[in-house]
Amino acid sequence: MITGKSVFLRAIEEKDFISISKSFQDEEILYMTGTRTILNMEQIKIAQRKFSNDPTRYDFAICLLESGQILGDLSISEMDLDNKKAKFRIALHTKENHGHGYGTEATKLALRFTFEELKLNRLELQVFSHNIRGIRAYEKAGFKKKAY
C-alpha cells in the first residue's frame, strides 16, 4: 500500500471490478481517455488476470484514505528496465470524484513509486489536448510537456 494525505494506492481486487465497469458507462470519461472498447464484467476480470501476470506492469486501485472507497485506478506499464522507463495511465471512475485533487495526489504517489521503488528514470504518458483537467493534474504532479 502506498499512502498519501487523502488517497492511497493498493493492488486491484475483484471487488473493484464494479467501480471499473462504471467508468465504461460514462461518455465523458470514455472521450477523455480515448477508450474505444467497452468491457463487460467478464472481460474486465480476464484483462485484470492478464495484467496481474505481466511482469512489466503494476496496476493500482486509487482509494479514499478515510473510507477505503475506490475512486479509480492507475497503471505503470510497459516497463523497460534497460532504458529505465515506463508508461503511465490513470482514470477516476466517476465524475463526482473529479476536481478534488485525488488524481493529482494519486499521480504523485505513482511517480514516487516509479522513481524511488522501481528506480526508473522516466515515466511517460499520452493525453488528448481536449483533456484540459487531466493536463493540469499531470503538470501539478510534475509531468512536463514534450516539446515538438
C-alpha positions in Angstrom: 0.0 0.0 0.0 1.2 3.5 -0.9 -0.3 6.2 1.3 -0.8 9.9 0.7 -2.7 12.6 2.5 -6.2 11.8 1.2 -5.8 8.7 -1.0 -3.8 5.5 -1.0 -2.9 3.0 -3.7 -3.3 -0.7 -3.3 -3.4 -3.8 -5.6 -6.6 -4.1 -7.6 -9.0 -6.7 -6.2 -12.0 -8.4 -7.7 -14.4 -6.2 -5.6 -13.0 -3.2 -7.6 -14.4 -4.5 -10.9 -17.8 -2.9 -10.3 -16.2 0.5 -10.0 -14.1 -0.1 -13.1 -17.2 -1.1 -15.0 -18.8 2.2 -14.1 -16.1 4.1 -15.9 -17.1 2.3 -19.1 -20.6 3.7 -18.8 -19.7 7.4 -18.8 -19.4 9.0 -22.2 -17.3 11.9 -21.0 -14.8 9.6 -19.3 -14.6 7.5 -22.4 -14.0 10.6 -24.5 -11.3 12.0 -22.2 -9.4 8.7 -22.0 -9.9 7.7 -25.7 -11.4 4.4 -24.7 -12.8 2.7 -27.8 -13.6 -0.8 -26.4 -16.2 -1.1 -23.7 -15.6 -4.1 -21.5 -18.2 -6.1 -19.6 -17.6 -7.6 -16.2 -16.2 -10.9 -17.5 -13.8 -9.0 -19.9 -12.6 -6.8 -17.0 -11.8 -10.0 -15.0 -9.9 -11.5 -17.9 -8.0 -8.3 -18.6 -7.1 -7.9 -14.9 -5.9 -11.5 -14.7 -3.7 -10.9 -17.7 -2.3 -7.6 -16.3 -1.5 -9.2 -12.9 0.6 -11.8 -14.7 2.5 -9.2 -16.7 6.0 -8.5 -15.1 6.3 -5.2 -17.0 3.3 -3.5 -15.2 1.9 -2.5 -11.9 -1.9 -1.8 -11.5 -3.3 0.0 -8.5 -6.7 0.9 -7.2 -6.9 4.6 -6.0 -8.8 4.6 -2.7 -10.0 7.3 -0.4 -7.9 7.3 2.8 -10.8 8.0 5.2 -13.2 5.3 3.9 -11.3 2.9 1.7 -13.7 3.6 -1.1 -12.3 3.0 -4.6 -12.1 6.2 -6.7 -10.2 5.0 -9.8 -7.2 3.0 -11.0 -3.8 3.7 -12.5 -1.2 1.7 -14.2 2.6 1.8 -14.6 3.1 -0.3 -17.7 5.5 -1.3 -20.4 8.4 -1.1 -18.1 11.7 -1.1 -19.9 14.4 -1.9 -17.4 17.2 -1.4 -19.9 16.2 2.2 -20.5 14.7 2.7 -17.0 11.4 4.0 -18.3 7.7 3.1 -18.2 4.3 4.4 -19.3 1.5 5.7 -17.1 -2.3 6.0 -17.3 -4.9 6.9 -14.7 -8.7 7.0 -14.6 -11.1 8.2 -11.9 -14.2 6.1 -12.4 -16.9 8.7 -11.8 -17.2 12.4 -12.5 -18.1 13.0 -8.8 -14.5 12.3 -7.9 -13.1 14.9 -10.4 -11.9 18.3 -9.1 -10.9 17.2 -5.6 -7.2 16.7 -6.2 -7.4 12.9 -6.0 -6.0 12.3 -9.4 -3.1 14.7 -8.8 -2.3 13.1 -5.5 -2.5 9.5 -6.9 -0.2 10.6 -9.8 2.3 11.9 -7.3 2.2 8.6 -5.4 2.7 6.7 -8.7 5.7 9.0 -9.5 7.2 8.4 -6.1 6.8 4.6 -6.5 8.3 4.7 -10.0 11.4 6.7 -9.1 12.0 5.5 -5.5 10.9 1.9 -5.5 11.3 0.8 -9.1 14.4 3.0 -9.6 13.2 4.1 -13.1 14.3 7.4 -14.6 11.3 8.2 -16.8 7.5 7.8 -16.6 5.7 9.0 -19.7 2.1 9.4 -20.7 0.0 10.5 -23.6 -3.0 12.8 -23.1 -5.5 14.3 -25.5 -5.3 18.0 -25.9 -9.0 18.3 -25.1 -8.4 16.8 -21.6 -7.5 20.1 -20.0 -8.3 18.9 -16.5 -6.0 15.9 -16.9 -3.2 18.0 -18.3 -3.4 20.4 -15.3 -3.3 17.4 -12.9 -0.3 15.9 -14.7 1.6 19.2 -14.6 0.7 19.8 -10.9 2.1 16.3 -10.2 5.4 17.1 -12.0 5.0 15.9 -15.6 6.4 18.1 -18.3 5.1 18.6 -21.8 7.4 17.2 -24.5 8.4 19.9 -27.0 8.0 19.0 -30.6 
